[in-house]
Amino acid sequence: MFFFSVVAALALLNGNAFAAPPQETAPLPFVSPIFGDNMVLQRGKPNVVWGWSQPGDTVRMEIGENSATGTAGADGKWQVRIQPPAPGGPYTVKISGRQTVELHDVLVGDVWICAGQSNMQFSLGQARNGAEEIKNANYPDMRYYLVGERASYSRQDVPRGGSWRVVSPTTLGGRGGGISAAAYFFAKKLRESVKVPIGLVQEAVGGIPAETFVSVDGLRPLKDFDARIAFLESQKQKGGREYGNYIMPWYDEYDIGSKNGSWADPALDDSSWKTVPLQGAFKEMGVSDVPSLIWFRKEITLPETLPQGAARIYLGNIDKMDTVYVNGQQVGSSSWVENPRVYGVRSLKPGRNVIAIRLFNVKPDGGFISPADTLRMVLGDGTAIPLAGVWKGKVAVDGHPPQPLPPGYESVTSMVSVLYNGMLVPIAPIAITGAIWYQGESNAERGYQYRKLLPAMIADWRKLFGQGDFPFYIVSLPAYMHRKEAPGDDSWAEMREAQALVAKTVANSCVAITVDTGDPDNIHPIDKKEVGDRLGLCALAGHYGVKVPYSGPTFSKVEPLPDALKLHFDHADGGLVVKGDKLGEFAVASDDHKWYWAEARIEGDSVIVSSAAVPNPKAARYAWQSNPLATLFNGAGLPAVPFRTDDWPGVTVGKTIY
C-alpha cells in the first residue's frame, strides 16, 4: 500500500489527479497510435486497421504478400480490413495514401486485452521475484502496449499515450516499465505451449468499479445506474473539465473553501476558525451525522537549513476522502480508507509552513481514524515533526438537508462509462484473441449486483469489438483482511461467488481462483505468478485446446447423510488433497441460518462435513470469508472454488450503489 500511496502522491504534485487532462486539439493521426513499430497483429482472422486522412483519400496497406485498401469517409476516417500473413515475423507494414507510414518489426500472433483495476495495473517489478524476472525477460516474441488513463464523457477516437514495446530487461527496467505482472505471467504461461507471438494491450486503472468500463447503452437495461447515467449526461451538457468521478464536480459547485481564494493559501487569515483536534473534529463541529466537508489548517516551523532528501507527510488511515496541501501546493489525495496516507512533499521552506487538509467525511466515526501520535511529517534526514494536537478547522459544506450531496462518494475515477469511452473505444475494433480481467475489489460491497453487471460488461465488449464471443477470463479475488473467528456472511465471499457464477454461465469464460494467495494487510498482494499461470491454464484449456487441468475442485452437488453432509466435486484431477496442516475451512448450518465451523474429511472425490453443534445440517459453505483457511486442492495443485450450498440472501443483496 505504501508504494501505491507514494506513487499517487507524486502524481498529484503537479495538479489534480482526479481531473481528466484537457482534450486533445491536435489533428487526428494518419494511423491510429494503437498500430506501431513492434506491434502484434492478430493471426487467423481479418485485422481492421484505421486512421484519418482527407475525405476520399484511398489508403493502401501491405504486409508480406497481402494487401488491402480503404477510403476515407466524410469524417476523414479510413479503415482497411486485411488478412495477416503467417504467424511469426518480423514483418514490415506499409500504409500509403496522402501520407506514407512504415511500421517495422511487426509480428503476427495472438493479442489479449488485459484490463481491470490496480491489481491488474500492479507492475512486474513490484511482484514477488519481480527483479529476477525482469533480469531474465528476454522474450522478443512478447510485446505490450499500455493504454494511457483517460476518463471521458464521450466516445474518443485516439488512445492516450502508449507505444508497443518488446519484453526485455531494457524495456521493463525499474519497477517493471508499467507492464502488468499478472498479464506478463499469463503471456509467459502461454509461451510454454503456444508457439506464436503474444501481444498484451493493458487497460488498467487503480480503484475503479466495473461500471466505468461499460457503455451507457450497456448499463441502461440493468436500471441500477440510471441516476449515475443522468449525472454523466448532465455533466456532459455543462461542458468544461471532465473529471470522471462524482466528487470533484460537487466540490466545484459547493466547496466554498475553493472559491474566491483557496483555504489552502498560506496567507489566509484563519484566526476566526475553530480550534479542534483532527480526531473527532466532525463531531465537535456538529456535522458528524451527515456527509460533510471540513478544511483543516496547521502551521509548523522548520529550521533555516532544510535537510537534503525527500520529505513525506504521514496521516494514517482516513475515512473517506482527503486532499492535502503544503504551502498552497497540492501534495496528495486519496479515497482508499484502508490505504495509510503517505504523501511526498516538495514545497517546504525554512521557517513558517502551512499544511491544509480538505476532508470529506461520510460516517459518524469517519475522518482521521489512526492514532493521533502516528500523524507526522518526516524530513529528508528522518527528523519527525508531530502533527497531533490542535488544528484550525472550518466547515466548507454542511451536509444537512437541503444541501445536495454527490451521487457517489469515490474520488478516484468512478463515473459510469468514462473509461469505456476514453480507453476502450479508441482501440476498438483491433483484432484480438480475448481478454483477461482482474477487478472486483471496488465492487465487493455489491457482489450480488456483479452477477448481472459483469455479464453486461462482457456482452458490451463483445459487441464493441465485433469478433463474436471471444474468450473472457476472470481473476477471483485473493485473500484479504484478517481472518474472522466465527463463520457467517461476507461481502468478499459473495463477490467471489459472483465471479465464479459469471464464468460458469457466460460463454467462453473461466475463473482463475486465487483465494490461496494474498495479504491480510495489503489489497495489492505480490503473488502475481499464480494469477497469471491460472489465467494461462484457462486459456490453454478453453481456447487453445491443450489438455491441461484448468480448475480446482468445483462443488457439484450435496448429499444429506445422518448428522452430516457429503459434498461432491468436479475437477478433482488427481484426487482431492489437503495443502497445509488441516482441511478447511468448512461451516454448516441448519434451518436457523446459524453457522458453525465443521469438521471435514476427504472421501474419494467428496468431502464429508459435520458439526456437533448442528445435528441436522441443511447447508454448507467453504472458504466463505475475505481471508479464509483455504486448503482444499486437487492433485494438479489448483485450489478449490469457494462455494456455498445455500441460496440464502447475503449481505450484498440489494446494494446497488456505493
WOLINSUL-V745933 format. One record per residue. N is the residue number from 1. RES is the residue in one small letter. PSI is psi in degrees with one decimal (* if undefined). Layout:
# WOLINSUL-V745933
{{N	RES	PSI} {N	RES	PSI}}
This chain:
# WOLINSUL-V745933
{{1	m	-34.1} {2	f	-45.8} {3	f	-46.1} {4	f	-33.8} {5	s	-42.8} {6	v	-44.2} {7	v	-43.8} {8	a	-40.3} {9	a	-45.1} {10	l	-35.9} {11	a	-25.9} {12	l	-11.8} {13	l	-29.8} {14	n	19.8} {15	g	-168.9} {16	n	113.4} {17	a	-17.1} {18	f	-2.1} {19	a	136.8} {20	a	142.6} {21	p	157.4} {22	p	150.6} {23	q	143.3} {24	e	143.4} {25	t	-1.3} {26	a	152.6} {27	p	149.7} {28	l	140.7} {29	p	153.5} {30	f	-39.1} {31	v	130.0} {32	s	138.2} {33	p	-7.0} {34	i	-15.1} {35	f	128.6} {36	g	-178.0} {37	d	145.4} {38	n	6.4} {39	m	169.0} {40	v	124.6} {41	l	145.8} {42	q	130.3} {43	r	160.2} {44	g	6.5} {45	k	158.3} {46	p	140.0} {47	n	131.7} {48	v	124.3} {49	v	142.0} {50	w	169.5} {51	g	-160.1} {52	w	140.3} {53	s	-165.2} {54	q	142.2} {55	p	134.7} {56	g	-9.1} {57	d	133.0} {58	t	124.1} {59	v	132.1} {60	r	135.3} {61	m	136.2} {62	e	135.1} {63	i	124.4} {64	g	-130.1} {65	e	4.9} {66	n	145.1} {67	s	159.3} {68	a	160.2} {69	t	160.2} {70	g	164.0} {71	t	133.7} {72	a	132.4} {73	g	-169.4} {74	a	-28.4} {75	d	1.9} {76	g	-8.4} {77	k	132.1} {78	w	152.7} {79	q	139.2} {80	v	131.9} {81	r	113.7} {82	i	140.4} {83	q	126.6} {84	p	160.1} {85	p	-169.9} {86	a	149.1} {87	p	148.7} {88	g	-138.5} {89	g	-160.6} {90	p	155.0} {91	y	159.9} {92	t	132.1} {93	v	128.9} {94	k	125.8} {95	i	119.1} {96	s	140.2} {97	g	-125.3} {98	r	-19.0} {99	q	166.5} {100	t	129.7} {101	v	136.9} {102	e	132.7} {103	l	128.2} {104	h	157.3} {105	d	45.4} {106	v	132.8} {107	l	160.8} {108	v	124.6} {109	g	-135.5} {110	d	133.8} {111	v	129.2} {112	w	132.7} {113	i	133.4} {114	c	103.3} {115	a	164.1} {116	g	-154.3} {117	q	-147.6} {118	s	-28.2} {119	n	-22.8} {120	m	-33.1} {121	q	-24.5} {122	f	120.7} {123	s	158.2} {124	l	-38.7} {125	g	-21.6} {126	q	-8.4} {127	a	164.4} {128	r	129.8} {129	n	24.5} {130	g	-40.4} {131	a	-39.6} {132	e	-39.2} {133	e	-44.7} {134	i	-42.3} {135	k	-34.5} {136	n	9.8} {137	a	67.1} {138	n	83.6} {139	y	80.6} {140	p	-15.0} {141	d	6.8} {142	m	128.3} {143	r	154.4} {144	y	152.0} {145	y	124.7} {146	l	111.9} {147	v	124.5} {148	g	144.5} {149	e	132.2} {150	r	119.8} {151	a	128.1} {152	s	141.1} {153	y	-16.4} {154	s	159.5} {155	r	129.2} {156	q	157.9} {157	d	-36.7} {158	v	129.3} {159	p	146.7} {160	r	129.2} {161	g	-168.0} {162	g	150.4} {163	s	154.9} {164	w	135.5} {165	r	146.4} {166	v	135.0} {167	v	114.5} {168	s	162.8} {169	p	-33.1} {170	t	-46.1} {171	t	-31.0} {172	l	-64.0} {173	g	-176.0} {174	g	-121.9} {175	r	22.1} {176	g	7.5} {177	g	14.8} {178	g	-10.7} {179	i	137.4} {180	s	129.0} {181	a	-43.6} {182	a	-42.8} {183	a	-39.1} {184	y	-48.7} {185	f	-30.4} {186	f	-50.1} {187	a	-39.0} {188	k	-37.8} {189	k	-40.9} {190	l	-36.4} {191	r	-26.3} {192	e	-29.6} {193	s	-29.4} {194	v	109.8} {195	k	56.2} {196	v	158.1} {197	p	150.4} {198	i	128.0} {199	g	134.0} {200	l	124.4} {201	v	109.9} {202	q	123.8} {203	e	80.5} {204	a	136.0} {205	v	128.6} {206	g	140.4} {207	g	6.1} {208	i	142.6} {209	p	159.9} {210	a	-31.9} {211	e	-13.6} {212	t	-22.5} {213	f	20.0} {214	v	139.4} {215	s	160.7} {216	v	-43.1} {217	d	-31.9} {218	g	-26.6} {219	l	-29.4} {220	r	-44.2} {221	p	-20.7} {222	l	-25.4} {223	k	-18.9} {224	d	-20.2} {225	f	17.0} {226	d	-44.5} {227	a	-36.5} {228	r	-33.8} {229	i	-42.6} {230	a	-39.1} {231	f	-44.5} {232	l	-46.4} {233	e	-34.3} {234	s	-39.2} {235	q	-37.4} {236	k	-41.5} {237	q	-33.4} {238	k	-29.3} {239	g	-167.5} {240	g	-157.4} {241	r	137.8} {242	e	103.9} {243	y	-41.1} {244	g	2.7} {245	n	173.1} {246	y	-22.9} {247	i	-37.1} {248	m	-41.9} {249	p	-33.9} {250	w	-42.4} {251	y	-47.6} {252	d	-36.9} {253	e	-35.1} {254	y	-15.4} {255	d	101.4} {256	i	-18.0} {257	g	-11.6} {258	s	5.5} {259	k	145.7} {260	n	47.5} {261	g	115.0} {262	s	144.3} {263	w	-2.8} {264	a	-10.0} {265	d	123.3} {266	p	-22.2} {267	a	-4.8} {268	l	137.7} {269	d	107.1} {270	d	22.8} {271	s	-23.5} {272	s	-4.7} {273	w	157.6} {274	k	141.8} {275	t	121.8} {276	v	155.5} {277	p	154.9} {278	l	-46.4} {279	q	125.7} {280	g	9.0} {281	a	-37.3} {282	f	-37.5} {283	k	-42.7} {284	e	-27.2} {285	m	9.2} {286	g	22.9} {287	v	24.5} {288	s	-18.0} {289	d	-3.0} {290	v	154.4} {291	p	125.8} {292	s	165.0} {293	l	126.5} {294	i	143.9} {295	w	140.2} {296	f	147.2} {297	r	145.7} {298	k	138.4} {299	e	139.2} {300	i	152.9} {301	t	127.2} {302	l	156.9} {303	p	160.5} {304	e	-31.8} {305	t	110.8} {306	l	138.7} {307	p	152.7} {308	q	160.9} {309	g	164.0} {310	a	137.4} {311	a	151.8} {312	r	151.7} {313	i	130.5} {314	y	119.4} {315	l	5.8} {316	g	-159.7} {317	n	139.4} {318	i	136.2} {319	d	94.9} {320	k	-55.1} {321	m	123.7} {322	d	149.8} {323	t	124.4} {324	v	135.6} {325	y	144.7} {326	v	119.9} {327	n	40.7} {328	g	-5.4} {329	q	127.5} {330	q	130.0} {331	v	-13.2} {332	g	162.2} {333	s	148.2} {334	s	157.7} {335	s	4.0} {336	w	108.5} {337	v	-39.7} {338	e	-5.1} {339	n	104.4} {340	p	130.2} {341	r	123.1} {342	v	109.8} {343	y	134.4} {344	g	144.7} {345	v	126.1} {346	r	-0.6} {347	s	19.1} {348	l	156.5} {349	k	158.8} {350	p	147.5} {351	g	-137.2} {352	r	129.6} {353	n	145.8} {354	v	124.6} {355	i	129.5} {356	a	138.0} {357	i	124.1} {358	r	124.2} {359	l	123.6} {360	f	121.7} {361	n	139.6} {362	v	-5.6} {363	k	150.3} {364	p	-32.7} {365	d	21.2} {366	g	-157.9} {367	g	-144.5} {368	f	116.6} {369	i	-6.6} {370	s	156.4} {371	p	141.1} {372	a	-35.3} {373	d	-2.8} {374	t	-10.5} {375	l	125.5} {376	r	162.0} {377	m	135.1} {378	v	121.3} {379	l	174.7} {380	g	-26.4} {381	d	8.0} {382	g	-3.3} {383	t	127.6} {384	a	132.0} {385	i	110.9} {386	p	142.4} {387	l	8.9} {388	a	177.6} {389	g	-159.5} {390	v	145.3} {391	w	168.8} {392	k	136.0} {393	g	147.4} {394	k	134.9} {395	v	124.4} {396	a	-36.3} {397	v	116.7} {398	d	116.7} {399	g	2.7} {400	h	146.9} {401	p	144.8} {402	p	21.2} {403	q	121.1} {404	p	146.0} {405	l	157.6} {406	p	152.3} {407	p	-17.2} {408	g	152.0} {409	y	18.6} {410	e	137.7} {411	s	5.4} {412	v	178.4} {413	t	113.9} {414	s	-3.6} {415	m	142.9} {416	v	139.3} {417	s	-5.8} {418	v	-30.8} {419	l	-30.3} {420	y	-47.7} {421	n	-42.6} {422	g	-20.5} {423	m	-35.3} {424	l	-47.6} {425	v	-41.3} {426	p	-17.2} {427	i	-0.4} {428	a	143.7} {429	p	66.9} {430	i	148.4} {431	a	131.5} {432	i	163.3} {433	t	-46.6} {434	g	-161.7} {435	a	148.2} {436	i	145.7} {437	w	116.9} {438	y	93.7} {439	q	160.5} {440	g	-24.9} {441	e	-42.6} {442	s	-7.8} {443	n	8.1} {444	a	-30.3} {445	e	-3.7} {446	r	42.9} {447	g	-39.2} {448	y	-39.5} {449	q	-32.2} {450	y	-23.9} {451	r	-30.9} {452	k	-25.1} {453	l	-46.6} {454	l	-43.5} {455	p	-35.9} {456	a	-38.5} {457	m	-44.5} {458	i	-45.7} {459	a	-38.5} {460	d	-45.0} {461	w	-43.6} {462	r	-35.0} {463	k	-43.0} {464	l	-43.4} {465	f	-19.2} {466	g	37.3} {467	q	35.4} {468	g	-163.9} {469	d	70.9} {470	f	156.4} {471	p	139.7} {472	f	113.1} {473	y	134.8} {474	i	135.0} {475	v	122.5} {476	s	147.4} {477	l	139.5} {478	p	179.6} {479	a	143.2} {480	y	152.6} {481	m	169.0} {482	h	148.3} {483	r	137.3} {484	k	143.1} {485	e	-28.0} {486	a	146.1} {487	p	158.9} {488	g	-158.0} {489	d	157.6} {490	d	131.7} {491	s	-39.0} {492	w	-35.9} {493	a	-39.3} {494	e	-31.0} {495	m	-44.3} {496	r	-39.6} {497	e	-43.3} {498	a	-42.7} {499	q	-41.8} {500	a	-38.6} {501	l	-40.3} {502	v	-44.6} {503	a	-31.2} {504	k	-30.7} {505	t	-19.3} {506	v	130.8} {507	a	142.4} {508	n	41.1} {509	s	162.5} {510	c	151.4} {511	v	135.0} {512	a	113.3} {513	i	131.4} {514	t	20.0} {515	v	-17.0} {516	d	1.2} {517	t	173.7} {518	g	-177.6} {519	d	123.7} {520	p	-24.2} {521	d	4.3} {522	n	119.5} {523	i	-7.1} {524	h	78.6} {525	p	151.5} {526	i	-4.3} {527	d	85.4} {528	k	-15.9} {529	k	-43.5} {530	e	-39.4} {531	v	-53.1} {532	g	-41.4} {533	d	-43.1} {534	r	-33.6} {535	l	-39.8} {536	g	-39.3} {537	l	-39.5} {538	c	-45.5} {539	a	-43.2} {540	l	-44.7} {541	a	-41.9} {542	g	-31.8} {543	h	-42.4} {544	y	-7.8} {545	g	20.9} {546	v	133.8} {547	k	86.4} {548	v	146.6} {549	p	133.6} {550	y	-7.6} {551	s	147.3} {552	g	-179.6} {553	p	132.6} {554	t	125.0} {555	f	133.0} {556	s	-42.5} {557	k	161.8} {558	v	138.5} {559	e	117.8} {560	p	137.9} {561	l	164.6} {562	p	115.3} {563	d	20.9} {564	a	171.7} {565	l	139.2} {566	k	119.2} {567	l	121.9} {568	h	148.1} {569	f	145.1} {570	d	170.7} {571	h	38.0} {572	a	51.0} {573	d	118.0} {574	g	5.1} {575	g	155.7} {576	l	137.5} {577	v	160.0} {578	v	127.9} {579	k	98.0} {580	g	-167.3} {581	d	-28.9} {582	k	160.9} {583	l	121.8} {584	g	170.9} {585	e	127.2} {586	f	149.1} {587	a	152.0} {588	v	157.8} {589	a	157.3} {590	s	-165.2} {591	d	-13.1} {592	d	-2.5} {593	h	18.4} {594	k	125.9} {595	w	141.3} {596	y	145.6} {597	w	144.6} {598	a	149.2} {599	e	143.8} {600	a	144.3} {601	r	148.1} {602	i	136.0} {603	e	97.6} {604	g	-125.6} {605	d	30.8} {606	s	166.7} {607	v	131.2} {608	i	126.8} {609	v	144.6} {610	s	162.9} {611	s	136.6} {612	a	-24.6} {613	a	-10.3} {614	v	85.4} {615	p	-21.6} {616	n	71.6} {617	p	140.4} {618	k	-20.0} {619	a	154.5} {620	a	153.6} {621	r	151.7} {622	y	132.0} {623	a	45.0} {624	w	60.9} {625	q	171.7} {626	s	-34.6} {627	n	77.3} {628	p	165.8} {629	l	103.0} {630	a	90.8} {631	t	7.6} {632	l	121.0} {633	f	171.0} {634	n	176.7} {635	g	-15.9} {636	a	-0.5} {637	g	19.1} {638	l	138.4} {639	p	149.8} {640	a	148.8} {641	v	123.7} {642	p	142.9} {643	f	170.4} {644	r	151.1} {645	t	-14.9} {646	d	165.9} {647	d	30.2} {648	w	143.8} {649	p	133.8} {650	g	-172.8} {651	v	-14.1} {652	t	-2.0} {653	v	129.6} {654	g	-9.4} {655	k	114.0} {656	t	-9.7} {657	i	164.4} {658	y	*}}
